[in-house]
Amino acid sequence: MAFPALGAGNLENGQKLAETHCARCHVIGEYNKFGGIGSTPSFRSLRGTPNGIERFRTFFARRPHPAFVSVPNVPRWTNLLPYATPFEVSVEGIEDIIAFVQTLK
């Protein structure tokens, strides 16, 4: 799957996507600094790992996301029923989320 160059994302849209979909499980910054699920890594901690940006880039294929996240034209590798509200994110939307993540301190 081809992705646009890093930094090509729209920061504002990435923040909106993260607040709408990701904040229900992850702490994404000041927006929900006391939220998320306790065992779920925050965006800041994920970004700080050696492969952090790659993990954001491929999150839809990493457990538990394939059960409820889909990307147009990317086949799902599981038939698990969604246990959270399903949502679809485009490749551009993923780059937007990455643009937002890169601004977190």
Backbone hydrogen bonds, N-H to C=O, Kabsch-Sander energy under -0.5 kcal/mol:
donor,donor_aa,acceptor,acceptor_aa,energy
8,A,5,A,-1.7
11,L,9,G,-0.7
14,G,10,N,-2.5
15,Q,11,L,-2.4
16,K,12,E,-2.1
17,L,13,N,-2.8
18,A,14,G,-2.5
19,E,15,Q,-2.7
20,T,16,K,-2.4
21,H,17,L,-3.0
22,C,17,L,-0.8
22,C,18,A,-0.6
23,A,18,A,-2.2
25,C,22,C,-1.9
26,H,22,C,-2.9
28,I,26,H,-0.6
32,N,29,G,-1.0
33,K,30,E,-0.8
35,G,32,N,-2.9
36,G,23,A,-0.6
37,I,25,C,-3.3
40,T,37,I,-2.4
43,F,27,V,-2.9
46,L,42,S,-2.3
47,R,43,F,-2.7
48,G,44,R,-1.6
49,T,46,L,-1.5
52,G,49,T,-2.0
55,R,51,N,-2.2
56,F,52,G,-1.9
57,R,53,I,-2.6
58,T,54,E,-1.6
59,F,56,F,-1.1
61,A,58,T,-2.0
62,R,59,F,-1.6
65,H,62,R,-1.7
67,A,64,P,-1.6
68,F,65,H,-2.2
69,V,65,H,-2.5
70,S,87,F,-1.9
71,V,74,V,-0.5
74,V,71,V,-2.1
87,F,68,F,-2.6
89,V,70,S,-2.6
94,I,90,S,-2.0
95,E,91,V,-1.9
96,D,92,E,-2.1
97,I,93,G,-2.4
98,I,94,I,-2.2
99,A,95,E,-2.3
100,F,96,D,-2.1
101,V,97,I,-2.8
102,Q,98,I,-2.3
103,T,100,F,-1.8
104,L,101,V,-1.4
